[in-house]
Amino acid sequence: MKRFLPWIIGAVVIIGIYVWASGIYNKAVTLDQDVKESWGNVNTAYQRRNDLIPNLVNTVKGYAEHEKSTLTAVIEARAKATAITIDPSNVTPEQLAAFNSAQSGVSSSLSKLLVSVEQYPNLKADASFMKLQDELASTENQILTARTRFNEAVKPYNNNINTFPRNILAGLYGLKEKPYFEASTGANKPVEVKF
């Protein structure tokens, strides 16, 4: 029995290390899947907004034929925003910043469009326009929620792969920290409303 004792101890140590390392990897994979799911929810919320924009633009177009530059800006911002795609498993801070910038362009264009609507009292009273405006406000809230949940999913993943000794194994597995959504440039400044 004594001659098998080193082999038994060695086997137990190897099995223990394997279980420990695979547990760390499996936890990282599970958290990565949570991040991917959250990213899918962010994209779904943005897609909802992008689907509403043509209806909103067409409704306004009927009332405001001379507001073509604003309508064109909204359409171009929407096209630019839908052209940017990100793989959540390999997302970089630069990609997320470009995505965020494109989405900010849509928000800015929509704001200008909604300000121009103030000049058309018949449009403001139109039931379909009011419904679209409510849907858009609801969608913006969904986007905020989805982005917040994405950040909430990123935090445990980043904590998992950045804490010792997991960071050593994460490096061996090729796992990298994922970026958070951040506020757009200038979002910390108060908004100036002019009538």
Summary of the structure (lengths in Angstrom):
residues: 195
radius of gyration: 24.7
end to end distance: 90.8
largest distance: 94.3
contacts: 512
relative contact order: 0.14
helix: 78%
strand: 0%
